[in-house]
Amino acid sequence: MRKALGIQEGWEQSVNRRSAVKRALVARKGWSQQIVFLGPCLLFFLTIVITPFILGFYYSSTDWNGLDLNKAVWTGSANWSRILHDDNFWHSLNFTLRFTVISVVIANILALVLAFLLMGALKTKNVLRTVFFMPNVIGGILLGYIWQFIFTKGFATIGDLTNISFFELPWLGTPNTGFWGLVIVFVWQTAGYMMIIYIASLAGIPKDLIEAAKIDGARPHQLFTSVYVPLIMPAITICLFLTISNAFKMFDLNLSLTKGGPGTSTQSLAYNIYSEALINNRYGLGTAKALLFFAAVSIITITQVLITKRKEVSA
């Protein structure tokens, strides 16, 4: 009897060992497959993103022209001290903050209005959705040059023909009009994309919930604030995140439309960093500014996501 039990235990141990070996081989095969598929992407990500980001911490503490590594001189915290006394940097930061707040509010309100309008029974709603989305497909540099022509030539011609003061303004000639010119183009480019996200979210709201609210006597503004807004809050979170980050990082429109002018009055923070590093050849100082820029955008966007995430509800 003992011999039989010993044989059975030995057989069970052998089976368990074979199972363990089989699981180990399957796990090793799974890892090898993941390395094959993810390896090239991970390698490129480390080479193109992570490595330059880490090197940026070193460059931010050097005086370097961005060309010859042998001439990178360690300066410690000198660049950070220079940033504190750099009036152009703080002016660009102030400009970027004002631009971001105004652009984000206008773009999301306009996108939400368009989404509600195009959720109706319009025969041309599919065509209109495409038309409003199209500006997002056009690259920022090309878009800036198109609108530069519109502001300087198109509006001037309309103003001469109609004598309407709006079209006679020097749209790219003063700090105030230049600021609003950038806002107009950014909103025109962004609102269509946000509209698509809002439409997708609105389409997922149960119709019986809307009907129940109407039966209970909810007025249009109550329906909007108490039913629609809470249920599309995930879309609001996404749209706010995208518009805030894109507005903060706005560079291509700034470069092609105003080049930060007149003077440096419409210079965004991204353009200020570009100018510092690649035009003034102060790569170390530009990298220090870029790290501050990265920290500011990260803190603001993470805070926004955390706040709006708390307000999300499920249907």
ZATIPA-187202 format. One record per residue (C-alpha): x, y, z; residue in one letter. Coordinates in steps of 0.02 Angstrom, whole numbers, plus 50000, padded with zeros to 5 digits. Layout:
BEGIN
     X     Y     Z type
     X     Y     Z    A
...
//
This chain:
BEGIN
     X     Y     Z type
 50000 50000 50000    M
 50140 50119 50046    R
 50231 50074 49887    K
 50076 50115 49785    A
 50055 50281 49875    L
 50238 50322 49844    G
 50220 50284 49659    I
 50065 50395 49650    Q
 50153 50539 49739    E
 50302 50522 49625    G
 50188 50524 49473    W
 50098 50680 49537    E
 50263 50768 49570    Q
 50321 50724 49395    S
 50160 50793 49322    V
 50178 50952 49424    N
 50357 50975 49367    R
 50306 50951 49185    R
 50165 51076 49209    S
 50283 51202 49288    A
 50408 51180 49146    V
 50268 51199 49020    K
 50206 51359 49103    R
 50384 51427 49107    A
 50406 51390 48922    L
 50239 51472 48881    V
 50286 51625 48985    A
 50458 51634 48902    R
 50375 51619 48731    K
 50254 51758 48777    G
 50398 51872 48829    W
 50493 51832 48669    S
 50339 51876 48565    Q
 50316 52039 48660    Q
 50499 52085 48632    I
 50483 52048 48446    V
 50329 52159 48426    F
 50366 52294 48556    L
 50555 52295 48545    G
 50575 52407 48390    P
 50444 52532 48454    C
 50522 52534 48627    L
 50695 52559 48552    L
 50639 52707 48447    F
 50543 52781 48595    F
 50697 52769 48706    L
 50810 52841 48570    T
 50698 52982 48511    I
 50603 53033 48670    V
 50675 52968 48833    I
 50861 52990 48798    T
 50847 53171 48736    P
 50732 53211 48883    F
 50860 53146 49008    I
 51003 53235 48918    L
 50899 53394 48927    G
 50929 53402 49115    F
 51116 53408 49081    Y
 51104 53534 48939    Y
 50995 53648 49046    S
 51144 53676 49161    S
 51268 53718 49023    T
 51314 53863 48911    D
 51307 53780 48740    W
 51272 53840 48564    N
 51190 53676 48513    G
 51323 53631 48384    L
 51487 53578 48462    D
 51476 53463 48613    L
 51657 53503 48661    N
 51605 53684 48692    K
 51466 53643 48815    A
 51522 53731 48975    V
 51444 53680 49141    W
 51364 53832 49221    T
 51259 53754 49360    G
 51107 53858 49401    S
 51157 54008 49296    A
 51024 53975 49163    N
 50887 53964 49294    W
 50942 54131 49366    S
 50939 54208 49192    R
 50762 54146 49165    I
 50703 54233 49324    L
 50764 54399 49253    H
 50712 54366 49072    D
 50569 54488 49034    D
 50535 54408 48864    N
 50509 54238 48944    F
 50382 54303 49070    W
 50294 54406 48937    H
 50282 54250 48828    S
 50216 54151 48976    L
 50084 54284 49010    N
 50036 54288 48826    F
 50023 54097 48821    T
 49914 54091 48977    L
 49794 54223 48908    R
 49790 54138 48739    F
 49758 53967 48817    T
 49615 54022 48930    V
 49523 54120 48794    I
 49553 53992 48655    S
 49502 53842 48761    V
 49340 53923 48818    V
 49288 53984 48645    I
 49340 53824 48554    A
 49245 53709 48672    N
 49088 53816 48679    I
 49085 53830 48490    L
 49118 53643 48470    A
 48977 53600 48590    L
 48855 53717 48502    V
 48900 53641 48333    L
 48881 53466 48404    A
 48705 53502 48466    F
 48657 53584 48302    L
 48724 53440 48197    L
 48639 53309 48306    M
 48473 53377 48242    G
 48373 53324 48091    A
 48473 53423 47964    L
 48483 53346 47790    K
 48658 53415 47764    T
 48727 53372 47936    K
 48853 53244 47869    N
 48919 53370 47744    V
 48929 53505 47877    L
 49021 53389 47995    R
 49151 53359 47861    T
 49165 53545 47822    V
 49191 53593 48004    F
 49317 53452 48031    F
 49421 53492 47876    M
 49527 53634 47953    P
 49600 53509 48076    N
 49670 53408 47931    V
 49770 53557 47865    I
 49943 53575 47940    G
 49974 53721 48057    G
 50111 53801 47951    I
 50006 53798 47793    L
 49854 53856 47890    L
 49951 54004 47959    G
 50007 54061 47787    Y
 49830 54043 47718    I
 49760 54151 47857    W
 49902 54274 47841    Q
 49845 54304 47662    F
 49663 54315 47721    I
 49704 54443 47855    F
 49819 54552 47750    T
 49738 54538 47577    K
 49565 54462 47592    G
 49502 54567 47739    F
 49580 54725 47667    A
 49491 54699 47501    T
 49323 54668 47587    I
 49352 54821 47696    G
 49385 54930 47544    D
 49226 54868 47461    L
 49110 54875 47611    T
 49191 55002 47729    N
 49156 54884 47874    I
 49277 54929 48014    S
 49302 54747 48065    F
 49386 54708 47899    F
 49488 54868 47898    E
 49580 54827 48059    L
 49769 54795 48047    P
 49746 54615 48100    W
 49930 54570 48109    L
 49995 54745 48137    G
 49960 54777 48322    T
 49983 54670 48479    P
 49797 54667 48516    N
 49736 54620 48342    T
 49881 54499 48320    G
 49827 54409 48480    F
 49647 54395 48422    W
 49703 54342 48249    G
 49794 54193 48326    L
 49641 54153 48433    V
 49527 54155 48280    I
 49638 54038 48179    V
 49667 53919 48325    F
 49481 53907 48364    V
 49440 53885 48179    W
 49564 53741 48168    Q
 49519 53657 48334    T
 49330 53672 48355    A
 49287 53547 48217    G
 49391 53409 48296    Y
 49316 53440 48468    M
 49143 53442 48387    M
 49167 53263 48327    I
 49211 53205 48504    I
 49058 53293 48576    Y
 48945 53219 48441    I
 49008 53043 48482    A
 48974 53073 48667    S
 48801 53147 48637    L
 48754 53000 48526    A
 48787 52882 48673    G
 48662 52964 48790    I
 48507 52853 48813    P
 48356 52934 48732    K
 48238 52868 48865    D
 48336 52966 48996    L
 48309 53127 48898    I
 48125 53087 48875    E
 48104 53052 49060    A
 48183 53220 49104    A
 48066 53309 48983    K
 47915 53220 49056    I
 47969 53274 49230    D
 47962 53454 49168    G
 48146 53492 49142    A
 48172 53653 49045    R
 48304 53666 48908    P
 48436 53746 49020    H
 48399 53620 49159    Q
 48409 53478 49033    L
 48578 53542 48976    F
 48656 53571 49147    T
 48580 53423 49240    S
 48574 53288 49107    V
 48684 53324 48957    Y
 48835 53399 49043    V
 48857 53263 49177    P
 48837 53125 49047    L
 48960 53200 48921    I
 49087 53244 49056    M
 49211 53111 48991    P
 49208 53199 48822    A
 49231 53367 48909    I
 49381 53296 49001    T
 49460 53239 48837    I
 49421 53400 48743    C
 49485 53512 48883    L
 49644 53409 48893    F
 49674 53417 48705    L
 49635 53602 48687    T
 49735 53655 48840    I
 49889 53556 48788    S
 49877 53611 48606    N
 49852 53794 48652    A
 50000 53791 48770    F
 50109 53708 48638    K
 50049 53821 48497    M
 50201 53854 48387    F
 50167 53825 48203    D
 50028 53955 48192    L
 50136 54079 48288    N
 50282 54049 48170    L
 50187 54063 48007    S
 50057 54195 48054    L
 50145 54328 48158    T
 50323 54265 48195    K
 50294 54332 48370    G
 50270 54509 48306    G
 50250 54651 48303    P
 50412 54643 48402    G
 50387 54504 48529    T
 50211 54554 48578    S
 50129 54394 48512    T
 50270 54275 48551    Q
 50208 54113 48629    S
 50312 54017 48754    L
 50350 53880 48628    A
 50409 54010 48501    Y
 50514 54095 48636    N
 50602 53929 48672    I
 50629 53900 48486    Y
 50699 54075 48463    S
 50815 54058 48613    E
 50887 53890 48562    A
 50890 53892 48372    L
 50898 54077 48326    I
 51001 54150 48468    N
 51105 53988 48480    N
 51084 53979 48669    R
 51037 53796 48674    Y
 51070 53773 48860    G
 50957 53918 48908    L
 50824 53860 48784    G
 50828 53685 48859    T
 50805 53755 49035    A
 50654 53853 48973    K
 50586 53696 48888    A
 50597 53597 49051    L
 50500 53733 49143    L
 50375 53733 49000    F
 50356 53543 49013    F
 50328 53554 49201    A
 50198 53692 49183    A
 50098 53601 49048    V
 50106 53437 49145    S
 50044 53515 49307    I
 49902 53611 49224    I
 49839 53466 49116    T
 49851 53337 49257    I
 49757 53454 49374    T
 49622 53482 49243    Q
 49601 53295 49212    V
 49589 53257 49398    L
 49458 53393 49425    I
 49347 53346 49278    T
 49365 53158 49310    K
 49283 53181 49479    R
 49129 53255 49395    K
 49102 53109 49277    E
 48947 53002 49301    V
 48881 52849 49211    S
 48715 52841 49121    A
//
